[in-house]
Amino acid sequence: MQRRARIGGASFAAALWVAAVAAQEPAQRPPAEMTMDTMVVSPTRSEQPISVVPSAITVITGQDLERKQVPSVADALREVPGLEIHESGSRGANVSVLMRGADADQVLVLIDGVRVNSTTLGSFDFAGLTPENIDRIEVLRGSGGTLYGSEAVGGVIQIFTRKGSGPPRGSISVSGGNAATDREVAEVSGESGIVSFSGSVSHIHTDGFKPQNDDYENTVVSGRLDVRVVPDGTVRLIFRVGDSEFGNFFNNNFLAAPDPDARQKDQVDFTRAEWGHALGSALRYRIGFSYARADQQFDDLPDAAESSALHSDFLSQTFTGDANAILVWWQKRVESIAGFEYEVQAGDADSLSLDPTFGDWRTTFDRDVRNLAGYTLHQLFLDERRLVLNAGVRADGNQRFGRAVSPSGGASYAVAATGTRLRATYAEAFKAPTLNQLFFPGFGNPVLDAEHSWEVDAGFDQSLLGERALVSANYFHRRVSDLIAGVPQDDGLFLAENVGRSTVDGAEAALDVEIVSGVRAGGEYTYLDVDASLNGRVRRPKHAGSLHVAAEHASLFRHGDRLSADVSLLLVGDRLDFDPLAGFAARRNRAYQRADLAAAYSWPLPGAFVQRLKVFARVENLFDRHYQQVLGFGARPLNFLAGVGGEF
């Protein structure tokens, strides 16, 4: 109890320091906050202010990412209501995201519209996704099945690459920290005539905090090119390539022994090309093609704790062609969108186990599944857009399980006199069987049906203190049927079958308030009540939340300088998990708290090639807490990065 009080007191003191520094003069660059005028795309596939969207949504801006100095996107998602981040110990190991109690393979992840979920596992591994060159992240909390199809049961996380604008400019930074960690980032962006561009290169390396085989290295290159071919028509090319390797120290944790030689390599890349054209103010359309690829290679040689050897190579590929059109009609009271998608998901698995006791065993498959879908969504704006109604439906035709229909509807009403927005939605969704669930030797079942869900969501947003504060709250209820699970067979193996059901009730609350000019504070809280099998209840805390203070201030010591600071406290309640040291029996994983701190100061250099110089630092796990996000995988101790950067 005393330790918890010390953490709270120290975090509060840090927050007061942030507020005091920033309150000395009015901030010229306030921290980014989500207001009712924030524009979003994910709920309707068309740009709309949050004030007219019935869905629950959170936006993380590029400015937020810069201020927090997070080395990975997953770290930025920890403060989003309804999200639970699971990192399996060391940096580079699998990082999964659960939303509103839904499994990681029931959360759809898109990067610039490209579906990046694994075709074999169904989920997306956030371990290697870095924040460079990102404009914003939109988190649609709640089903997005009508517009996005499979995997959008719990919600959608969509990441948008920054579009270049203004004169060409660039930046470079280098930083270092404990555990022999170094990180380098270079970025460029700008526009010239009909061309705009942005790009980044980042690299991180660390030896890790374990005595052996805990190192990690990741290099990521991203880019975006827009060419305005005609006044209202643009060709766009976006790509991201990542190459990482890490030592899997925890591979033998079920044997209570470190693994000195287990290694994993990941190559992840995606590309999207699209053409967007507006035919006047009433009609616009878009045609695009995308490709996503993830290749994971794992090698483990015999060691003192384990006599077998293993080599595996899993390749996931998704090919997509899509088009949609948006029509605004009836004196701009109605907006209609219609589109289609053709998708091919392919998976290639090759795994070889060499065991002196049980013999050699090789597992391979190379399969693909095709899916064709059409969707439509209509929005009606009434009473000067204070009342918004929408309804839509999607039909998917899948090569394996047949058809799935996903309807949805929603309403939003703004009470201008009180600054209140009321909203409610109903949505159905599905998750197609993964290629592993369909075809993996000894487990796959090619006649599986999809998992099906329906969800209701109701909430409100309330502006207070002259719009200096925003309070949001949501209640949701979701039921999922035909859940796919491994069922024991007479031969001792497991067969994937549609046997499970789950029900989730939950509530989310968030507060964001401007304390003084340039200083914002807030918090989030999530309550979950999950009625499901044991697998559906693990790693889902009943109570979770966060507190944070952010500040940005200009011209503090000299004209044109900038100071930013960010303090956050993550609070996660106890939850069930499987203990690898006890035969994977279920037991409680204790609650934990983690504090992070980031600060940066920059100043101009008039007349120099380097126009602005910056020093910065970030400390993660500020109070060096010992905790496990996933039972059996110890989280990183106190770790920091500090460095210098320049803009030109």
Secondary structure, 3 states (H helix, E strand, C coil): CHHHHHHHHHHHHHHHHHHHHHCCCCCCCCCCCCCCCCEECCCCCCCEEHHHCCCEEEEEEHHHHHHHCCCCHHHHHCCCCCEEEEECCCCCCCEEEEECCECHHHEEEEECCEECCCCCCCCCCHHHCCCCCEEEEEEEECCCHHHHCCCCCCEEEEEEECCCCCCCEEEEEEEEECCCEEEEEEEEEEEECCEEEEEEEEEEEECCCCCCCCCEEEEEEEEEEEEEEECCEEEEEEEEEEEEEEECHHHHHHHCCCCCCCEEEEEEEEEEEEEEEEECCCEEEEEEEEEEEEEEEEEECCCCCCCCEEEEEEEEEEEEEEEEEEEEECCCCEEEEEEEEEEEEEEEEEEEEEECCCEEEEEEEEEEEEEEEEEEEEEEEECCCCEEEEEEEEEEEECCCEEEEEEEEEEEEEECCCCEEEEEEEEEEEECCCHHHHHCCCCCCCCCCCEEEEEEEEEEEEEECCCCEEEEEEEEEEEEEEEEEEEECCCCCEEEEEEEEEEEEEEEEEEEEEEECCEEEEEEEEEEEEECCHHHHCCCCCEEEEEEEEEEEECCCCCCCEEEEEEEEEEECCEEEEEHHHCCEEEEECCEEEEEEEEEEEEECCCCCCCEEEEEEEEECCCCCCCCCECCECCCCCEEEEEEEEEC
